[in-house]
Amino acid sequence: MKKQMMTLALLGLLAGCSSAPTTLHYYSLDAEAQQPTIMTTQPLHQLVLKPVSLSGQLDRMSLVYQLEGKELHFAEYHRWAGFLDAQLDQLTLNGLSSRLPGWVVRQDGARKGPVLTISVERFQGRHDGRAVLSGRWRLLTEEGTVLRDVPFQQVRVLPEDGYGSLVSELGLGWQQLLDQIAAEVRKGA
């Protein structure tokens, strides 16, 4: 009898420890990305894109959420559908290609034309229902002379709760950043 009670207690304990698997959710920024325009004329300028650089806390698959103060939470069950830097690289290439008619925007190691670098410090949600994007972008000559060095920061109100809303706002914020970069690139041409 005692042995049966111990067996039942052990089975009950094991059953309590196992729970239904939690569903993983994957998010992609490219759903709202603009497609590059098709050029019908010979391009007049070239812009070289360097890969987007992420701060250490963003260089992971989990979405990042800032709690009060400086504490960060990495969402275990809410992840990027691919590497975040690769998604931002593709959004940047497509977005600037469509915003800069008459330009060829390249990432393939070309050396002719101005060079754009973007480093991202924050690309995350915040406890008060906001999305935060910050970092800096630089436009350099082929030789490496800095033409523009511009910090950026956006704090965007989420229209509703949820990680889907956060990802949408981060994507819209990135598109707004590309608008600003394209305007500055056109000024310098």
Secondary structure as the mmCIF struct_conf table of DSSP 4:
data_model
#
loop_
_struct_conf.conf_type_id
_struct_conf.id
_struct_conf.beg_label_comp_id
_struct_conf.beg_label_asym_id
_struct_conf.beg_label_seq_id
_struct_conf.end_label_comp_id
_struct_conf.end_label_asym_id
_struct_conf.end_label_seq_id
HELX_RH_AL_P HELX_RH_AL_P1 LYS A 2 CYS A 17
HELX_LH_PP_P HELX_LH_PP_P1 ALA A 20 LEU A 24
STRN STRN1 HIS A 25 TYR A 27
BEND BEND1 LEU A 29 LEU A 29
HELX_RH_3T_P HELX_RH_3T_P1 ASP A 30 GLU A 32
HELX_LH_PP_P HELX_LH_PP_P2 ALA A 33 MET A 39
BEND BEND2 THR A 41 THR A 41
STRN STRN2 HIS A 45 LEU A 49
HELX_LH_PP_P HELX_LH_PP_P3 LYS A 50 VAL A 52
STRN STRN3 SER A 53 LEU A 54
TURN_TY1_P TURN_TY1_P1 GLY A 56 LEU A 58
BEND BEND3 ASP A 59 MET A 61
STRN STRN4 SER A 62 GLN A 66
BEND BEND4 GLU A 68 GLU A 68
TURN_TY1_P TURN_TY1_P2 GLY A 69 LYS A 70
STRN STRN5 LEU A 72 TRP A 80
BEND BEND5 ALA A 81 GLY A 82
HELX_RH_AL_P HELX_RH_AL_P2 LEU A 84 ARG A 99
TURN_TY1_P TURN_TY1_P3 PRO A 101 GLY A 102
STRN STRN6 TRP A 103 ARG A 106
BEND BEND6 ASP A 108 GLY A 109
BEND BEND7 LYS A 112 GLY A 113
STRN STRN7 VAL A 115 ARG A 126
TURN_TY1_P TURN_TY1_P4 HIS A 127 GLY A 129
STRN STRN8 ARG A 130 LEU A 140
TURN_TY1_P TURN_TY1_P5 GLU A 142 GLU A 143
STRN STRN9 VAL A 146 VAL A 157
BEND BEND8 PRO A 159 GLY A 162
HELX_RH_AL_P HELX_RH_AL_P3 TYR A 163 GLY A 188
#
